[in-house]
Amino acid sequence: MPAAQRFMQFRYPLPYGALLQDGGVQFVVYSRSATAMRVLLYKRVTDREPYRIVDFNRTTDRWGDIWSLFVPDLEAGALYHFQADGPYAPERGHRFNPQARLIDPYARALAGAFQASEDGIIRPPKCVVIDDNFDWQGDRHLRRPLSESVIYEMHVRGFTKGGSSNVDSPGSYLGVIEKIPYLQSLGVTAVELMPIHEFPTNGVFGGKLDRPNYWGYDSLAFFSPHRGYQQGNEPGDQVRQFKEMVRALHAAGIEVILDVVFNHTAEGNHMGPTLSFKGLENRVYYMLNGDGTYKNYSGCGNTVNGNHPICREMIFHCLRHWVYNYHIDGFRFDLASILSRNRNGELVPNPPMVELIAEDPMLADTKIIAEAWDAAGAFQVGNFADKRWAEWNGHYRDDVRRFWRGDQGMIGPMATRLSGSSDLYQSSGRHPYHSINFVTSHDGYPLNDLVSYEHKHNQANGEDNRDGENNNNSANYGVEGPTRRKHIVELRRRQAKNMMASLLLSEGTPMIVAGDEVLRTQRGNNNAYCQDNATSWFDWNLVEKNAEMLRFTQAIIEFRKAQPNVRRPMFLTGQAAQEGQIPDVSWYGPEGHGVNWGSQQKSLVCVLGTAGLDDPSARYIMLLLHAGGDSQDFTIPAAVRRLPWRLFVDTAAEAPGDVYPGVNGPAVPAGGRVKMVHHSMRCYVA
C-alpha cells in the first residue's frame, strides 16, 4: 500500500477564497452591500496592473450575500485581488472604493510587497492560489498535556536572523528547523510563535516604514503564513516551508502554538487604508461608533467585530485551517478580552465567541490560551472563561518580580503563585496548569534587562521614550545598564537564576521567552516592536558566553519534566494523605516555624510532600527563598529535618555548584541550619 494511503490526512477545505478545482479556480467572497464584484488577475508579482479582469455576474454569480465565480484554466500559483463597487458612506459604515485592490480575507498566501504608487491607488501584496497538498509523512498532533508543557515564546525571524546564528536560511521557517537541536537540548516542549499571519513589511504606498512592525501584531490576512519568513521569493512557497517547519518540530517532540491576533487588522482607523475588510463589508468586520468611526479596544485603531456571525465564522474557519491544514497544536489569543465584547463593545458573560472556541469539537485537541486583557481596561485574568481556557497569568509575572526585588508584604502572594494561583483558577473549576506562568514575555524587558534597568530606554523607537510600560517592577542594583562591578554583576545573575528557578519550579505551566536562558539583552528597550535588528535578534554568541545560565535552565527544565511534584494537575490542599505524614504543601518562616503571613519578612520555606500523587517518581522538595537585602539563617523545619535532603539548586553558588542535575549535591548541614546570602534561593530534594 502506498505511503500516502497508509496515513490518512485529515484536511479542512475552506468554503471561501480561491478554491483550486479541476480545470480552474472557484473564487468565493462575502459581501452583503457590494453592488458589483471583480477578480483582478496578474501574471507576475511585480505587475502593477492586472492582465485580466473578470466580473462577477450579479444575477448568476451571487447567492445570497456570497459571490462565487469559476475561472477556467487557472492553476496553483495564480495571483489575484478582489475589487468591489458599493456605497461610500462612512457615517453609515460603508467604505467601498471601486479602485481599491483588495486582499482576499481567506487568501492562503500573499506574494510581493506594497508597490510604489503615483496615482493614489494602493497596490497591496497579491493573493496566491494555493494547492494544500503536502506530504506530512504521517505527522499528527502531539497532544501533550498542558500540565507537562514547557513553552518557549519566540520570533521566527529574530531567532536566526543574526549573523551569529550560522544557519543556511537565516530569519526563516527553514532557519528554525536548523536550530531544532538547540531547542531539544534546552528541553522545551512547545514553541509559541509570535504572529506568523501576514502583516505589512513596508508602507501602503511602497515606502519604507520609519518603524516597521517587527513583532507582527498588524494582520493583513489571517489564513496566510507570513511571506517575510520564507527562504526565496517563489509565490506561495511559504506554505510549504511553514509546513516543513511544523513537521520537523513535531518529529523532534516539540509542539507549535501560534500567537493569533483576531482583535484588529492593519487597516487602522478612519484615516487608515482600505486593503481588504473595509472594502468588502466594513460595518460587519469592524466595531463602529455611531458616526462610522472605529471603536478602538485594541489600541491599534480598529477592533474586529468578533461576535458578529460573519466574523465568528471566519475565525472558526481560520482556527480549523491552521489545525488541520498546518497541524498547529494550539493558539495564544492576543488581547483575548476583546472576544468577550458584543457588537456594541460591551463585555458580556458567556460571550458566544469564547464559548464556541472552547466547545468546538474540531479544536478539542488544541491548547487555547488567552491574553486575558485588552487595551480598554478589561483585565480578566482568572475570570476569562471556563476550564477549557488557559491564561497568561499577569499576576504571576508581577508578584514574582516584586518578591525577588524585595518589596514588602510579598510572601503571601509569592506562596500563592508558587502553588498554581488557586485564588484565580480554583473557584471556576480550572486547574494549576491553566495558569500560564511567566516572568517575562516579548512585551517588556527580557530577563537580563529586568535585573539591569530601573527605567525603560526606548529612544530608538522614535517616540521620545513615551511608549512602553512604565511600571516594570524591575531593579538595576546600583547601576543603570551594563557594568563591570563584580558585586552587581553577581547579584544580577543571581536574581536572574532566582526568577528562572521560581518559574520552572512553580505549579502551573511555565513560559520562557527566547533568549532568557542565555541572558539576552535589549539594552533597556521594553517595547522593541519596531526593532528588526540586533536589539531583538537572538545573539547566538551568548550560548557560549552565558553557558552557565543555559546549563542552569536546562537542568531545571529536565527536573521539572521528570518530577510530578511541581506540575500537579490538582491544587495543593495543605493536607496529608494519612495522619502523621507530610502534607502536600507546608509553609514555614526562616526560623523553621509556621509562617506569620502578616509579617514583613522577605523569606519563605516551602515543603512539597508527595500526598495525592500516585507516581512513584515523586519526591519531596524543599524551597528556601530569601529576597531580603542581608544574609539570613534558615532552620530546616523539625517535621522534615530527618529526611535525606540533597541540594539541587543554589543560586548563590558559583557554577557548577549552582545546580546539580543529578540531584546529588551536598546534604543539609548538620544541625539543620543553612545560611542564605541576600537575594538567593535553594532547592533541596529528598
N, C-alpha and C positions, 0 to 999 in steps of 0.2 A: 504494500500500500504506500503511495507517495506520502512524503512527509507532510505536505500541505493538507492531506486528508486525515492524517493521524491526529493533528492538532486542530481542533475546532476553534476558529477565531470568531468571537462574538463581536460584531460591528454594529455601530449605531448610525443608520442612514439619516441624514438631515432632510427635513421637508422643504427647506428654503435655501436660497443661494444658487450657485452654479452646480447643477447636478449632472454628472457625466453619464450619458446614456449611449446605447449602441447607435452610432451614426451621427452623434451630435451632443449638444448640451441643452438641458432644460433650465431656463432662468426663472426663478420664483422669488418674488419680493412682496412684502406687505406695504400697502398704503391705502388708507381709508379716504383721504382727502385729495389725492392727486387727480388731476384731470387728464393727464397723459403720461406715458412712461416709455423710456427708450433704453436700449443696451448699446453702449459705445464699445466697439471692438478695436483693439490695437494689435499690430504685428510685432512691435519691439517695445521694450521697457522705455527706451529713450524717445519714443514718438510723442510729439506734443499733441497731435490731433489723431482722432480715430480714422482708420481706413474704411470703416463701415459703421453705419448707424442703423439699428433695427428697431422699428417702432412696434410696441405692443398695440394690438387692435383692441380698442376699448370694449367692443362687443364680444369678440370671440376669445380674447386673451385675459379677460378679467372674470374671476369667480369670487363673488362677494367682495372682500377687500384684498384679495390675493391676485396679483398679476403674474401670469405664467405663460412663458413663450419658449417654444423649441426652436433652436437654431441649428440646422444640419451642418455637417462637415467641420465641426469644431472638435478639438481634441484636448487632452490634458496639456496644460501649459498655456492655453489661450488666455489673453489679457483683456480685461473689460472694466467698465464703470457702469453705473446706472445714472439715469438723468430723468428728472420728474418735473412736470408742469403742475401748477396749482396756485392757490391764492397766496399772496404775500400780505399778511395782516397780522403783524406781531401782537397787537392788542388782543387778538382772538387766538393766538397761539400758533399761527401759520407762518412759516418762513420758507416757502417754496421759492426756488430760483431756477428758471429754465436753463440757465447757462452752467449751473454747478455740475461738476463731475463728482459723482457720489460713490463712496466706498460701500460695497455691499455689506450690510450688517452681519451677514452669515458668510462672508468671504473666508475661505480656508487658508489663504496665504496672500500676502501683498508682495509686490516687487518694485524696486526702484525707490525714488525719494520724491518729495515735493519739487516740482520743476519751476525754474525761474519764469516770471510772468510779467509782461509789459502791458497786457490788455486787461488786467484786473481779475482774470479768471484763475481760480486756484486749480492747479493740476496735481492732485494727490497721488501717492503711490497707487499702482494699478493692482486690481484684484486678479488672482490667478486661479484658473480652473485646475482642480487637484484630483488626481487618482489616489484614493486612500489605500490601495493595495500595498501591503508591506509584509515581508517575511518575519514574523515575530519569533519564529523558531521555538514555538511552544511556550513563550513567555506568558505568565499570569501575574495578577496582583499578589504581592507577598502576604498581605493580610496579617501583618504583625500586630499584636495587641498594642493599643496606645500605652498601656502601663509598662510595656517593655521597650518603649521607644526612647531614643536619644536624638533630638532633632538638631540639625545644623543649618542655620539660615545663611544663604549665600547668594551672591550675584553672579550670574552666568559669565558675563563679560569680565567683571572685575577679578574673578577667581584665577584666571590665567592670562589676562591681558598684559601684565607687566613683563618686562624683558627677563626678569629672574625666573619666570615660570619654566623656561626651557621646554616648551611644547611645540609641536609642529603646527598646531592650529590655535594660536592664542586668541583669547576672547570669544570663544565659540562653544557651541554644544559639543563639538568633537574634542575641544580642549579639555572639557570636563572629563570626558572618557579617559584621557591620558592621565588624569590625576586621581582616578579611582583607587589605585593602590595606596595613595596617601589617605584617602577617606577611610579605607579599610583599616589602615594602621592606627588611625585615630580612634576608630571603634564606633562611630556614629551609625545609627540605623536608618536615618532618613535625611534627605536634603530638602529644605524648604526654599524653593527658588523664588527670589524676588521677581516681580512681574515679567513674564515672557509673552504676554499678549502684545500684539502690535501697538507701538506708540511712536510718535513723531521723533525723527532724528535730525530734522532741520526745520526751518521756518516754513510756513504755509506758502510763501511766495519764493521758496528756493534758497533763501539766505541762511547763513549760519546763525544759529541761536546764540545769544550772549550767555545764556545759562541753560545748557541742554538738560533735558530731563533724564539724567543718568539712571536714576532709580527705576523709571518706567511706569510711575503711577499716573498715566495720562493716556488711557486706552483709545486706540483707533478702531480696532477690530478684535472682538473677544474670541473668535474662533481660530485666529491665526497665530502661529508661533512667530516671534519677532525675527524679522529678516536680518536685523543687525547682528545677530549672534550666529549666522550661518557662515561656513567657510566657502568662499567663492561667491559668484553673483548669479548663478543659474536660477531663474524664476521658479519659486516653489520648492527648491531643494532644501530649504529649512525644515520642511515637513519630514523628509526622510532623515535628515541629520538629528532632528529632535527625537524621533522615534529610536534611532540608533543609540542615542544617549540614554534614554529610558531603559531600553533593553539591556544595555551594558550595566547600568546601575543595578537593575534587578538581578542580573546574573551574579553580581557581587554582594547581593543580600541587602541592598540599600533601596529604600522606598523613595518616591518622588512626590512631594507636596507642592502645589502651586499657590502662590500668593495672588489672589484674584481681586480685581478692582471693579466691582459692579456698582459702585456708588456714584461715579461721574465719568465723563469722557473728555477727550481732547478738544471738543468743540467749544468749551468755555461758556461764558455768559452771553448776554445780548449783544456784546461787542465782538464776540468770537466768530470764527469762520464757520461756514456751512460745509461740512465734509461728508456727512453720512446721515445720521438720525434726524438732524434738523431739516434736511431737505426731503425727507420721506414722510415723516409724521411727527413733527416737533412736539405737539401738545400731548402725544401719547408717551413718547420716550422720556420726557423730562417733567419734573415737577415745576409748575409755573405759578407765578403770582397773578393777581387779578389783572394787572396791566400787561401781562405777557412776558415780563422779565422772569429770571430764573431763581427759584429757591436754591439756597447755597448751603446745605447741611454738610457738604464735603469740604468746604473751604477752598474749592478749586473752580468756582464759577458756576457750576450747574450740579444738579442732583438727578440721577437716574430714577425714574418712576417705577421702582422695583416691584411694587404691589399692584401695578396695573396688569390685567391678564395678559396683554401682549408682551410686556417686559418680563413677566413671570415665565411665560412660555419660552422666551428667548434664553433666559438664564438657565432654565432646566435643560433645554437642548444643548446649551453650551457645556454645562457640567457633564452631561452624559457623553457628549462628543469627546471631551478630554479623558473621561474614564474609560470609554470603550474603544475609541479610535487611537488613543495615545497611551493607554494603560496607566494613567495617573492614579496615585494611591490616596490622594486627599487634597483638601483645599484650606487655605487660610483666607478668610474673607476680610479684606481691608475695610475699616470703618463700618463694621457689620451692623452697628446700631441703626444705620440708615435703612436697612432691610426691615426694621421694626416700625417704620413710619408708613402711615397710609398715604393715599394720593394727595391729601392736603398737608402732608408733612408732620402729622401728629403721631406721637408714639402711642401704640395700641397694644393691649395684651394679646397674646397668642397671634402675632402677625402671620398672615397666610404664607408669605414667602418663607419665613423662618421655619414654620411648622412643616411645610411641604418638602423643604430640603431634608429635614430630619426624617420624614416618613417615606421619602421616595425609595421604592424597593430597588431601583436600579443603582442607587448610591449607597446601598446598605453596607457594602464592604469598604467604604471610603472613610477617611478621617475628615471631620468637619470642625474647623477651628475658627472662632470669632475673635476679631479685634473689637471688643465689646464697648466701643465708644464711637462718637463721631465728632465733627468739628463744631457742632452746635450745642455741645454740653451734655449730650446723652451718654453718661458714663454708667454702663450697665454690667460691670464686672460682678459676677456672682448672681446676676438676675437676668441674664440674656435670654435663656431658653431652657428647654428640658434636657434630660440626661443624654440625648444624642450629641449635644454640642459641647465641645471643649472651648476654653477661652484663654487668650493671652491674659495672664494674671498681673495686671499693673500694680496691684497692692504688693505682690511678692517682690517685684523689682524695687519698689520704693522702700519697703521695710527692711530688706536685706542690706540695701545701700546705707540706710540710716543707722542700722545696728552696727555695722562694721565701721562706720565713720565715728561712732562713739556718742551718738545722740542719746539724750536722757529718755528714760521710760520705754525702752525698746525691747526688753527681754520678753515681755508678753507677746507682742507682735511677731518677734523672731521665732518664738516657740510655735506659734500658730502657723507660720509659713513653712517651717521645717516639717510640720505634721501634715501638710497637704491642704491647708486653708479650709478646714471644716466650717469656719464661720461663713464662708462664701458658698460652698457647694453641697454641704450635707443635707440641709433642710429641703432642697429640691430633688433629693434622691440621686444626686450625682456622686462621683467617686473622686478620690485624690487625683487620679490620672486626668481628670477633666481640667485640672489646673495646669496650664502650660506655664511652667516656671521659667523665668528668665531674669537675668541681671542687666543684660544689655541686648540691644537689637540694632538693626540697620538705622533706626530712628533715634539718634542720640550719640553719646560717646561710645567708642569701643572700650573694652575693659582697661586697657593701658591708660587711656585718657581719663577714665573715671577716677583713677588714683593719681593723676598728674596735673589736673587742671581744676580750678575752682570757678572759672568763668569761661564761657564759650568764646571762641575765636573764629568767627565766621566771615571775616572781612573779605575773603576770596570769593564769597558768594555774590558780592556786588550789591548787598542790601544794607550797607552801613552797620552790619552786625545786629540788625533788628530781628532777623529770622532765627528760628531755632528756639528750643526750650530754655527758659532762664533758670528754672528750678531743677537742678540735676542731682541734688544730694551727693555731690562729689567733693573731693578734697585734694589739695596738692601737697600737703605735709611739709610746707615750708618754702617751696619754690614753685612758681608757675611755669609748667612745662619741663623740658629736659634739664637735667642737672647731673653733675658728677659727684655730688656729695654722697658719700658712701652710705651714711645712715638713712638718708632719704630714699636712695635707690633700693636699699634693702627693705625698708618699710613698705614702699610701693609694691615691690614684688610679693611681699608677704600678704599685703591686702588683696592683691590680685588672686593669690592662691586661696586666701580665706573665702572669697566670694565664689571662686570656681568650685572649691570643695563643698561649700554650703549648697550650691546649686545642684551638684551631682549626688549629694547625699540626702537631699530633701525628698519627702514623699511628693508625688506628682510627676509630671512629665517634663524633663529639662530640655531647654533650647539654648544652644550656644550660637553666637554669631561668628561667622567665619573669620578667622584670624586672631580671635581672643586667646586661643590655645598657644599662640606664639607671640602674644602681646603686640599685635598690630596697632599702629597709631594713625590718627587723622590730624595730628598736630593741633588738637583742641577744637576742631570743627565738629559741632554736634548736629549739623544738618547738611550733610555732604550730598544732597540730592542732585546737585549740578556739577559735581567734581568727577568728571570722567578722566581721571589722571592718577598719579601715584598717591594722592590723598586717599583715594578709595580702593585702589587695587591691592590685592594680596601681594605682599612682599615675601617671596619665597626664600630670600636670604635669611629671614627670621627663623625659618625652620631649623637652621643650624645655629644661628646666633642665640636663640632662646630655646635651645633644645631642652633645657631644664624644665621650663614651663610646659613644653609639649609632653615630655615624659610624665610629668605630674598629672596632666589632664588625661593622658592615655590610661594611666594606671587606675585612676578613679572611675573612668568610664567602664573599664573592664571589670572592676569590682562591682559596680552598680549592676551590670548585666548578669553577674553571677550571683548576686545577693538579693533574694526576695524581700529582705527586711527593709530595704529602702525604696521599694516600689510596690508597696502593698495595694491591692485592689480595693480594700475597705479602710475606713477611717480608724485611727487608733482610739482606744477606749480608756486607757489607763487601768485596765483590769487584767488580772492574771487568769489563766485557764483553770488553775486549781489553787486552792488555798496554800500559801507558803511558797508559791512560785513567783517568778519575776513578772510583773505586768508587761503588757506590750509596749508601754512607754512610761518612764518615770522622769521627773524633773527635779533638779537639785540646784542649790546655790553652790558657790565655790568652797564653802566650808563643809560640804557633804550632807547638809540637812535640806529639808524641803524648801522650795523657793518662796520668798516673800515677793509676790508679783507686784506689790505696790512700792517696792524699794527702788532706789535709783542706781542699783548695781548695773554693771555692764558685763557681767559674767554669768554663764549658764552651763549646766551639765545636763545632757540628755542621754538616757539609757534606753535603748530599744531592745526589748525582750523578744522571744520567739512565740509568745502566746498568739493563737489564732492562725498560725502558719503550719501547714502540714508538710511543707517541703523540708526534707532532712538536711538540705544545704544551708538552711537559715542559721545565722549565727548572732550572738549578742553583739551589740555595737554601742560604744560609749563615745559621745562627742563632748569635748571640752572647748567652750567658746569664750574667748576673753577679748572684748573690744575696748577695754579701758586703756588709758594712756600710761599706766605704770604697771610694773610686774605684779603678779598675783599668785599666791599659793592656793592650789586646789587640793582638796582632800577627797579621795575616792570614797563614795558613799558606802557605808558599812554593809548595806544589803547586797552589794555586788563586789565587795573588795576581794573575796576569796576566789573569784573566777580567774581563769588563767589568761588575763589580758595581754595582748601583744600589740605593739604600736604599728599602726598602719599609715597615719598621716601626722606630720608635724610641720606646720607651715613656717615655723621659726628656724628650723634646722637647715643647714646647707645641704645641697644635693650631694650624694644620693640619699641622705638621711631624711629628706623631706617627705618621701613616700616609699613604702616597702611593698612592691607589687605582690609579693608572695605572702603578705600579712605576717611577716616573720621578724618584725622589728623588736626592739628591747621590751622587756616586761615592765609593768608598772613598778616604780621604785619601791624598795622595801619601806614599810610604814605607810604606804598608800598616799604619799604626798608628792604632788607634781608642781614644779614652779613654772609658771607660764609667763613669758615676756609679753609686753604690751602688744595689742593687736595681733593675736595669734590664735591658732586652733590646733587641737589634736584630735585624732580619732583612734580609739583602741578597739580591737576586735577579739572576742573570746569564743 
